[in-house]
Amino acid sequence: MDVAAAPPPSSVLFARGVIARLAIWYILRIAVQEGWGGTGAAEKRTWLASVIVDTFEEQSQTPDDQYIEELLLQIMADEFETIVEDGSAESVAQDIVCMWEETRIGKADSVIKFEQLAQNIKGKKADVQFASQGQEDEWEDDDDDSDDDEEERGEEEEAPQLLHPQPQKKNEPEVDEDGFTLVKGKGKNTRSSRVAPHSHIKGLGLTSDGIANVDGAGFIGQTNAREACGVIVDLIKSRKFSGRALLLVGAPGTGKTALALAVSHELGSKVPFCPMVGSEVYSTEVKKTEVLAEAFRRAIGLRIKETKEVYEGEVTEMTPTESENPLSGYGKTVSHVIIGLKTVRGTKQLRLDPSIYEAILKEKIVVGDVVYIEQQTGAVKRVGRSDAYASSYDLESETYVPLPKGEVHKRKELVQDVTLGDLDSANARPQGGQDIMSVMGSLVKSGRTEVTDKLRREVNKIVKGYVDQGVAEVVPGVVFIDEVHMLDIECFTYLNALLESPMAPTVIFATNRGNSLVRGTTDIVSPHGIPVDLLDRCMIVKTEGYTREQVGKVVNLRAIVEGLKLGPGVLEKLAAEGERTSLRYALQLLTPASISATLKGRSQIEVEDIGEMGELFLDAKTSARLIENAEGGKFL
């Protein structure tokens, strides 16, 4: 009987160190605790440790800290849906590389240190709170032993800038003229992002057993609907939901769109999610069925994996070598070019083909530029000018980049995500010539191009070849059609055919209609305005209305997301308004009331601001009652 060989002691020691180092990484610790990226976060952390260990064990050249840092950032973004911008990934990568070098020679000092730190924080829960601008950030644990916590943080990296338990001064959110809220990050980087109606939704908020938390992942209430959608997510991940659809039904403002977005969050950022509204199919440029087919193709992803060997560094030398032209006895031609590249780790001299020299001239590369050359294809890309040549001008047209880390010759695994819709569009619009007729033809051409079934079959054939070779993987996504009752009988018939196709994504419908006439017919009345034959293919989930308590929780959550401060009694006032009218109306009063408070010189919203906005803006029920009381039921 064959017995698998035991791993060497140095490998076991290194694996222990990696597991301990990841256990005390604050960002990953919070991601596991809060379940960012879905259920099974603890298993993902163990899997991450195994990936790092395998990376060191399987590669002939020892990975540098830059490679490990990029690996950590990519996995945190892909698996935990977390963008790490505090620089902690760099220190984690450096510690892991140092542990690898120490364990190779039998030293275990770093491993023992990290295991002791991991043991000290075991069982402690970090208290995650929303941060405000204007003062130093810090972390809080449930345990009151602050001295031990400070000692642990001193041994690790600096605490990430995420938490702010006791804000002393809260800066008001900066809103530009287009309604964008300026989100300030650590350092000099700032970005502008719009606070959308569902910005607070981060997932379904389910436990590992599939049970819905009362308030989880930004969701309030709707426990039955969230648990049902959790089952659907498991079916989609196991690829057992093809040929069927999910139908979300309920009154307006009960969270149908939020449930669809939560499903997309649970599936991950790499799974295509294609939302649309039923009325979008009515276009003057393309047929209704073409719009539906295009949406289905955009929701089917193709993940292409490729490992490339590249040369990257600052150009220190570029010497073309000429020889006699073999095709004629006159003149000379470039036989090859000598390029010198430099990184932090060292330098390397390359002898390149003349065709690559032509690409270098085309990119206008000179000595001092940082370049990127692919070994297999010879493709050359100019990254920028080395920051060693940076000057003190106030305005410059040049982009300066730091000297690359690691070796000049390195191996990179590139993953490119495209959709079948992207491939269809690329092949449906061939590039024309440069003559005047081609240019004029492109100007008068319609903005949208219909893709033929023949072209789609050809694309499917190419994709199948990639999948069979193991180069690519098909990733079925989600098509979300809101207000599905706006589709007509022709679209519903075509949807039946699309659901039966071999490459069909998951389809989610949403509607707020009861028994209604199927659009495009004169005598067919069906539940939710959907024909019975399509309705039989759907798994139906119903959303419930919100209670006063739930409305208050939603309003409070939105106020936190939008950076608004509520005064005494405001939350109760808005909860009562939401119960009397609708949740949407209560939420819509928040921003106007904050503007009113600001104009009056206050930093928080008071009850009088809500009352004033209630007089200025009517809710739907009040407006309908005024129309009924008007003479003849009309204003005019």
N, C-alpha and C positions, 0 to 999 in steps of 0.2 A: 504494500500500500504506500502510495506516495504521500509524503508529509511536506506541507509547505514550509520553506525555510523561514526561520524567525528573522525579523528585521534586525539589523545591527544595533547595538546599544546607543550609538551616536544618533541614529535616526529616531529612536524612541525618545531620547532626551530632547531632541530638537522639536518633535511633535508636542511634547509636554509644554515646552516653552512657548510655542506658537499658540496653543490653546489658552494658556494663562495670559499671554499678552493681549489676545483678543478679548478675553473676559474682563480686563480692566480698561479697555478702550471705551471712554464715556459715550461716544456717538453710537457705537455698536450696542453698548449696554442699554441705552435708551431705546434704540430701534427694536431690540428683542423684547424689552419690557412692555412697550406700547403696541407691539404687533404690527409695526410698519411693514408694508409689503404683503400683508395677509397672515394667515395662520402658519404655524410651523417655523416661527422665527428662530427658536433655539436650535432646531435641526439645521437651519440654514447657516447659523454661526459655526456649528461643528463641520458642516460641509465646506465652508470657507477655509477653515483650518486645514482640512484635508487637501484642498486645491493648492494652498500655499506650499504645503509639504511636498506634494507631488511635483510642483513646479521646480523646486530645488533638487529633488531626487532624479527627475527624468531628464533635465537639460544638461548637456555636456558642459556648457559654460555657466558659471554661477550667476544667477540673475542679480542685477544691481538694485539699489534702493529705489531708483526711479521706476524701474519695471514693476517692482512690487507695489509701489505707491499707485501707479496707474491701474494695476490689477485690483487693488482695494477700492479705489474710487469707482471703477466700472461695476464691480459686484455690488457695492453699496447703492449705486444708482439703479441697477437692473433688478436686484433681488429685494432690496429694502426700500426702494423708491426714496432714497435720501441723498441729497446733494451735499457733500462735505466740503465746506469752504473755509474751515478754521485752521487748516494746516496741520491738523493732528495726524492725518494719514501719512504724512512724510516722516514724523517721528516714529510711528508704529513700524513703517517699512525699514527705517534705519535700525531699529531695535531687532527686528527679525533677521536682517542680514548679519548683524553682529552676532546674534545667537548662533546662526548657521556656522560662521567662522570659528566661534568658540567651541561648539559641540564637535566639530571635526577633529579638534585636538584634545578632546576629553574634558574641557572645562565646563562647569555647570553653575558658575556663579550667577549669571544673568537669569538662567532658568529658575533657580531657587528663589531669587529675589522676586520675580514676577509671580511665582506660585504663592509666595507668602502674601503678596498684595492681593491676589485674587481670593485667597482664603479670608483675608480681613474684611473684604466687602461682600462676601458670599451671604446671601439672604437679605441684604439691605436693598431697599427700593428707593430709586431716585425720584424726587418730586418734580415732575415736569410742570412748568408754569410758563405763561406767555411773557415775553420780554418786552420791555419798553426802552426807548432811547434815552441817553443822557447820563448814565452812570455805569459803573463797573458791574459786569454780570457774574453770577456765581451759581453753584449747585447746592441743593439741599437734599439730605437723606432723611428717611423716617427715623433713623437712630439719632439720638441726641448727643452722641459722643463726637463732638466737633473736632477735638484735638486729633483723634485717630484719623478722621477724614482729611484733615489738613496734611498730616504726614503722608497719607496715601497719595494725595494729589501732588505733593512735592516730588515723589518718586516717579509719577507718571508725567504725561504732558500737561500743559496748561489747560484748565477746564474750558470747554467750548463755550462760545458766547451765545448761550441759548436761554438761560433762565434769569429771572429777576423776581425773587420772592417778595420783596418789600419796596415797591417803587416809591421814590421820594418826589420825583418830578416827572410827569408824563408829557412828552412832546406831542403836540397835535399832529395828526397825519397830514402830509403835504399832498394836495390834490391839484393836478394841473388843469388847464382849461378844457381838456378833452375828457375829464373824469377819471384819469388814471391816478392811482395812489402810488406815491414814490416809496419804495421799500428799500431801506438802507441796510446794507450788510456790513460785515466787518471789513475794515480797510477802506480803500478808495473806490471799490466797485459799488455802483448803485444800479438798480434796474427799476423800470417802471412796469407795474403790473396792475391790471384791472381787478377790482374786487367784484367777482361775478356772483350771481345769486346762489350758486352752489360751491363757492370757494371753500366752505367749511366742511364739505363732504370728503372724507379720506378713505372710506370703505364701508362695508356693511356693519362693522362693529360686532362681529361674532366671536365667541370663544372657540377654543380648539375643538370642542364637542359640537359646534354648530349652533349653540344656543345664543340668542341675541342678548347683548347687554342692554339694560334699560336706556342708558345714554352712552353710546360708543361710536368712535370714529366720526364724530360730527352729527350722528343721527339721533333724533329724539323720537321715541315711540316707534310705531309700525313694526313691532316685534315679529308678528306672524309673517308679514310680507318679507322682512329681511331674512328670516330663517328659510323661507321658501326660495328666495333668490340665492341663498348660500348653497342649497342643494343644486340649483341650476349651475352655479359656478363650478361645483365639483363635477357635474356631468360634462360641462364644457372642457374642463381641464383633462378629463379622461377621454375626451373626444367621443362621447356617446350621446350627443345631443343633435346630431346632424339630421336634417329633414324635418325638424320640428321648430316651433317658435314659442316664445314667451309673450304673453299678453298681460299688460298691467292695466287694470281698470280701477276707476275711482273718481271721486269728485275733483273739480279743479283745486289745486293748491294742497293736495294731500301727499305729495312727494313721489310721483311716478317718474319724473325726469331724474330726480335725485337717486332713486333706486337704480335706474339704468346707468348713471354715472358711477355709482358705488360698485356695480358689477364690473365696470371697466377698470376701476382701481384694483379690485380684487384679482382680476386677470393679469394685471401688470402693465407697465408702460410700454412694453414691447409688443403687446397684442393690439392689432389695429382695431380702432373704435370709430365707426363712421356714422355720425348722427345726421338725421335729416327730418324734415317735416313733410307730411303727406302732400301739401300743396306745391312742393318743389317740383313735382313731376310735370306740372303744366307749363311747358316751355314752348316758345315759338321757334327755337333753333333745332331741337332734337325731339324724337318721339318719347312718349311717356315710358314705354317699356325700356328704351335705351337709358333713361335716367336711372331706373331701378337696377338694370344690369350693371351700369357703371358703379353704383353704390355698392353692389354685392362684390364686384371685383376689387374695389378699394379696400374692402374689409377682409381680404384674403392676403396675408403677408407672406413674404418669401425671405427667409434669413439665410444669407450667403456667408459662409465662413471661409476664410482664406488666410494662410500663414505666409507672410512675406519676409524675405531677408532684405534688409535695407542698409544703406550707408548714410549716416547723418553726421553733420559737423560743420565747422566753420572752414571756409575755403582759405587755405594758406598759400596755395601754389596752383597755377593753371598754365601749363606749358604745352601748346600744340606742337607736334612733330610732323614735319612735311617730308614728302618723298616724291619721286617722279611720277607723273600721271601715267598709268599703264595704258590708258585708252588713246593717248596721243603723245607725241613727242614734245609737246610744248606745255610749259607751265608745270606747276606742282600742285599736289593735293595733300590734304591732312591725312596721314596714315593712322595716327592715334593721338591721344591727349593725356598728359600726366596731370592728375589732380591730387592735391594734398588736403586732407580733412583733419580737423582737430576737435577734440571734445575735452571734457574735464579729466577723463581717464587717460587719454593718450592721443597719438596721431597715427595716421595711416596714409600711404601713398597708393593711388589707384591708377591703372592704365586702362583707359576707356576707349570704346569704339568711336569712329568718326561721327556716326549717326547721333551718339549721345552728345558729342561736342556741338552739333547743330542745335540740339534741344537746349544746351547751355547758352548758346548765343541768342536763341529765341527768347529765353527767360531773362536775358541781360544780366547774367550772373558775373560778378567780379570778385576779386580777392577781398575777404572780409565779410562776405555774405554767408548766411547759414542755409545749407541746402539739404535736400532729402532725395536720394537716388535709390530706386527699386532695382534689385539685382536681377530679377527674372525678366522684367519688361524694359529696363533702362529708362523708365520715366523719371524725369527730373522736375523737382518743385523747389522754388525759392521760398523759404520760410520768412526771411527778413534779413536785416542787417545786424551783425553782432553788436551787442551793447557796449563792447570795448571801444567802438568807434563813435559812440554817442557824443554829441556836442551839447553846448549849453544854450542853443537857440530856443526862443519861446515857441516858435512855430516851425514845424518841419514836416515834409511830405514822406519821410522815411519811417519805416516801422522797425524798431530795435527789439531784438529777442535775446535772451540769455544764451550762453554757451551750453550746448546739449550735454547732459550727464551720460554716464556709462561709456561703453566702448563705441568706436566708430561703426563697426559691423555689429548689427543686432538683429534679432528676430522678433517680429511683431505679428500678433494674430489680430486680423482685422475682421470685424463682423459688420456687414452692411444689411440693413433692413429696407426692403422695397415692397411694394404691393403689386398684385397683378394689374391693377388699374394703372399704375405707373408704367409698367411694361407695355400695356395696350396703347397708352397715350404716346409713348416714345416711338413706337412702331407705326402709329397711325398718322404721324406728322413727319414724313421724310423731308430732309433738308433740300431745298431747291437750289438752282444755280445762282450765279452772280450777275446774270444778264438783267437788263432792265425789265423784261417781261416777267421774269421770276419774282423780282422785287415787287412789281406792281400787283402780281397775283397774290402774294402773301399779304399785301395791305388790304385787299378787298375780300380776302377769305373770311368765312364765318369764324366767330370766336371759339365755337365748340365743334369738334369733329366727331361724327358718328363712327364707331368701331364696328366693323363687320364681324359676323360669326366666323367667317373663314380665318380672319386675323387672330381672333381669340383662340381658335383651335390650334393655330400654329404656335402661339405663345404657350398654350398648355403643353404642347408637345416638347418644346424646349425646356420648360420648367420640369417636366417629368424626367427628362434626360439628366438635368442637374441633380434631382432628388435621387435617381438611381445610382449616380456616381458618388453620392454622399457629400457633394459640395454644398447643397442647399437643403433647407428644411421648410416645409409648408406650415404656416402658422395661421389657422383659421381664427378670424376676428369676430367682431360683433357689428351688426347693422341695427341701429336704433331708429325706428320710424315713429315719430311722435304724431299725434292727431291722425292716426291711421284711417279714421273714418272719412277723411278727405280724399282718399283714393277712390277710383271708380271701378266698375265691374271688370273692365279690361285689365287694369293693374292687378286686381285680385287674382284673376285667372293666370296672369303671367307669374305672380308670386308663387302659385302652386307649382309651376314648372321649375322655377329657380330653386325652390326648396328640395326638389327631387334630383337636382343635378349632383354629380359626384363631388364637385368642389364647391360646396355651399357653406357659408359662414353661419354663425348663430344669429338668429333674428329676434329682436325684441320690439314688440308693438306697445303703444300706449294710447288710450282713448278715455274720454270722459262722457261718452254717449251711452244711453240705455238702448231701448228698442228704437231704431231709426231706419229710414229709407236708405238702401244701398245706392250710393251715387252712381249715376249712369243708367239707372232703371226707373221705372214708374210704378211698379207694383210689388217689389221685393222688399219687405220689411224684415230686418234681421237684428239679433242682439248686437249691440255696439256698432251697428252699421257695417258689419263684416259678414260676407256670405258664409253659410253654414259649413260648406265643404272646407274652407280655409280655417274656420273656427275650430273644426275637429282636430286640426293639426297643432293647436295651441294649448299650452299649459297656462291656465289663467290664475293670476294672483291679484287679490283685491286689496286696495289701500283703504284705511279707515280715517275718519276725521280726527282732528286734534282737540284735546280737552284744554281748559283754561291753563292748567298747570303746564302742559306740554307747550302751549303757545308761549308762555313766559320763558321756558327754558330755551326755546328756539330764538326768541328775541334777545335774550341775554347772550347767547352764543354768537349771534350776528353782530351784536354790539362789540364784543371782544374782537372779532375778526376785523371789523371796520375801524377799530381803535377809538370807539366812542365811550364816554363815561356817563352813566345814568345816575340821576339824583334820587333822593328818597321818594318812593311811591310811583316812579315812572314805569318800572317793570310791571307793577300791578295794573296800572292804567292801560298799558299797551296790551297786556294779556286779556283784559276785559274787552278792549276794542277788537282784538283778534277773535274772541269767542262770539262777539255780537255780529261782526261783519265777516272777515276772513283773515287768515294768517298773512296772506300777501299784503293786505292793506296795512296791517300793524307793522310789518317790516318796512313798507314804503314810507312810513311816517318818520323813521329813524333819521335818515340823512337830512331831510328838510328841517326837522326839529334841531339837529346839531348846528345847522347854518343859522337858524334863528337865535340859538343860545350864543353863538360866536358873535353875532352882530350886537348882542346885548352885553358883551364883555364877560360872558361866563364860560368856564371850561367844561361844564357838564350840563346835560339836558335836564330840565325841570318839568314838572307836570304842566305848568302853564304853557310851555312850548308845544307839548303834545296837543293841548286843547286848542291852541291857536292854529296849528296845522290841520286839526280836524275840522275847523271852520273854513279853512281855505280850500281843502281838498275833500271831495265827497267820495264815499265808498260806493261800490256798485249797487248795493241794495237800496241805499238812500236815493241814488240817482234814479233807479227804476221806480221807486215809490213817488218821487216828484213827477215823473212822467205820467203815472197812473192818475195822480190827483189833478194834473193839468186838464184843461178843457179839451175833450176829444182825444185825450191820450197823446197829444202831440205838442211840441213847442211851437211849431209854425202852423 
